[in-house]
Amino acid sequence: MTRAARVAFISTLFAAVWSLVFFQFLAVPGISKTVVEDVWPLIPWWLLVSFGSYSLWSLGWGLFTFRDCPEAYEELLKEISQAKDDLRSKGLSFE
């Protein structure tokens, strides 16, 4: 099973269980009905904010540790210089 299929399956399963509890077809054992009514609708927003926080953290960490990969750094500098040379050949000037 590919990663995308696994994510789609887990997301569908979560959405189905969440919907069944939200529309009160299933009861959550050990939790009172008022707590479920107050907290359960907020779970998707909590997951969205958590995913956004994780995404920003991983992006920031990747930028912070970018120089730890000297080969990738040199390759990126080489590609930037190639792009500048190409644009200069087309008449664009850089400072």
Secondary structure, DSSP 8 states (H G I E B T S, - for coil): --HHHHHHHHHHHHHHHHHHHHTTSS--TTS-HHHHHHHGGGHHHHHHHHHHHHHHHHHHHHHHTGGG-HHHHHHHHHHHHHHHHHHHHTT----
